[in-house]
């Protein structure tokens, strides 16, 4: 396998983003940049210098329609994967990945099939307990799929093993299916507040739906993409004073993986 360098990986990710955006525009599917991608667009006009992925949001009705329609494309070099479509996939949101590539995770069982863009659904929420329970489900999933490695201390390995034993009766598919049932219990269009339940920080991501009801455009790597009209509230709630750079020792990627051409 041929390793994919960071610059080439970002090029692939941008191509995937453009593919998603073109498909969404052609089919009337709502989307917007999310998380560090949105922060990077607002603060840096592109990637956060130490970041290495792209995230987008879609309201749940649009998210489901995108997944249903996209994989019907013939001869596409990209594919959408969810845990409903492939039980080897272990996260509660979709990825669209480039065929002919693979991403090896250093700390988790293989659940990524290629160089990708993350697609996080936005769901309606009426009670904070939904976000709390979904957050716990995500935590359980990361523990179940985490592998032991030399970077972990003996105490960390012991805690990890104990939790894995407790979770042994529950399959990954059962946890993700239960989480989805909780996340989708309310109609997005009928709720005043929405949440990205697929994030480990879901409790901090409960926002008025009006933040996402209208969109504006922002520049990301020399191209224009949709962003929530209320991006300032979104970024402030998620990151605080988001225009201030973090300390230098915090300017590192949160991902431990390597992409390859097959």
BELMOVEN-V743827 format. One record per residue. N is the residue number from 1. PSI is psi as a letter, one per 20 degrees, with the letter a starting at -180 (* if undefined). NEAR is the number of other C-alpha atoms within 10 Angstrom. D_FIRST is the distance of its C-alpha to the first C-alpha in whole Angstrom. Layout:
n psi near d_first
N PSI NEAR D_FIRST
N PSI NEAR D_FIRST
This chain:
n psi near d_first
1 q 9 0
2 p 9 4
3 q 15 6
4 o 18 9
5 r 12 13
6 h 13 16
7 g 10 18
8 h 12 15
9 g 19 15
10 h 20 18
11 g 13 19
12 g 18 17
13 g 23 19
14 h 19 22
15 g 15 21
16 g 22 21
17 g 21 24
18 h 15 26
19 g 13 25
20 g 21 27
21 g 18 30
22 g 12 30
23 g 15 30
24 g 18 33
25 h 11 35
26 h 9 35
27 j 13 36
28 k 10 38
29 p 19 36
30 p 21 36
31 r 25 34
32 q 24 34
33 q 26 31
34 r 24 31
35 c 17 31
36 h 22 29
37 g 23 28
38 g 29 32
39 g 25 33
40 h 24 31
41 g 24 32
42 g 21 36
43 h 18 36
44 i 16 33
45 k 18 33
46 b 19 29
47 q 21 27
48 p 21 28
49 h 11 27
50 j 11 25
51 r 17 24
52 k 18 20
53 r 20 21
54 p 22 24
55 q 19 26
56 q 21 29
57 q 22 32
58 p 23 33
59 q 24 37
60 g 21 36
61 h 16 38
62 h 19 36
63 g 20 33
64 h 14 34
65 h 13 34
66 g 20 31
67 g 18 29
68 g 11 31
69 h 12 31
70 g 17 28
71 i 15 26
72 i 10 29
73 p 10 27
74 q 7 26
75 k 7 23
76 q 11 22
77 j 11 18
78 q 19 19
79 q 19 20
80 p 21 22
81 q 20 22
82 r 18 25
83 h 18 26
84 h 14 29
85 h 11 26
86 o 11 24
87 i 12 25
88 i 17 21
89 p 21 22
90 k 24 24
91 q 20 25
92 k 25 28
93 r 20 27
94 q 23 25
95 q 23 22
96 p 26 21
97 r 24 17
98 p 22 15
99 q 16 14
100 j 13 10
101 r 18 9
102 q 22 9
103 p 20 11
104 p 18 11
105 p 17 15
106 h 15 16
107 i 17 20
108 q 19 20
109 q 16 19
110 o 16 16
111 j 18 18
112 p 21 16
113 i 22 14
114 r 22 13
115 p 27 14
116 r 31 17
117 p 23 21
118 p 19 23
119 o 25 27
120 p 25 30
121 q 26 33
122 p 26 36
123 q 26 39
124 q 27 42
125 p 28 44
126 i 15 47
127 p 10 47
128 h 12 45
129 h 12 45
130 g 20 42
131 h 27 40
132 g 15 41
133 g 18 40
134 h 28 37
135 h 20 36
136 h 15 36
137 g 22 34
138 g 23 31
139 g 13 32
140 h 19 32
141 g 21 29
142 h 18 27
143 g 16 28
144 h 23 28
145 i 17 24
146 q 17 24
147 q 16 22
148 p 15 24
149 r 11 23
150 i 7 24
151 i 9 25
152 q 13 27
153 r 10 31
154 g 10 33
155 g 9 35
156 g 12 32
157 h 16 31
158 g 12 34
159 g 10 35
160 g 17 31
161 g 16 32
162 g 12 36
163 h 14 35
164 h 18 32
165 g 10 35
166 h 10 37
167 i 16 35
168 h 11 34
169 i 9 36
170 o 12 35
171 q 12 31
172 g 23 29
173 h 19 30
174 g 11 34
175 g 19 33
176 h 22 31
177 g 15 34
178 g 14 37
179 g 22 36
180 g 17 35
181 g 11 39
182 g 18 40
183 h 24 38
184 j 17 40
185 i 13 43
186 q 15 45
187 p 14 45
188 g 19 43
189 i 15 45
190 j 10 48
191 q 14 47
192 h 13 48
193 q 20 45
194 r 25 42
195 q 26 39
196 n 27 35
197 i 32 35
198 i 24 31
199 q 21 31
200 i 18 32
201 k 16 35
202 h 21 36
203 h 18 40
204 j 15 40
205 k 20 39
206 o 24 42
207 q 19 43
208 p 18 46
209 h 22 44
210 h 13 46
211 h 17 43
212 i 23 41
213 h 13 44
214 q 13 44
215 r 17 41
216 a 14 41
217 q 15 38
218 q 21 36
219 p 18 34
220 o 22 30
221 l 16 28
222 j 10 31
223 q 13 31
224 p 14 34
225 r 20 33
226 q 20 35
227 q 23 36
228 p 23 39
229 h 17 42
230 k 18 43
231 h 20 40
232 g 15 42
233 g 15 43
234 g 23 40
235 h 20 38
236 g 13 41
237 h 15 41
238 g 18 38
239 i 15 37
240 c 11 41
241 n 12 42
242 i 16 39
243 i 14 39
244 p 9 40
245 q 11 36
246 r 10 36
247 q 7 36
248 h 7 34
249 i 6 32
250 i 10 31
251 m 13 29
252 q 12 26
253 q 12 23
254 j 11 24
255 p 12 20
256 n 10 18
257 r 11 15
258 p 16 11
259 q 23 9
260 q 17 6
261 p 15 6
262 * 11 5
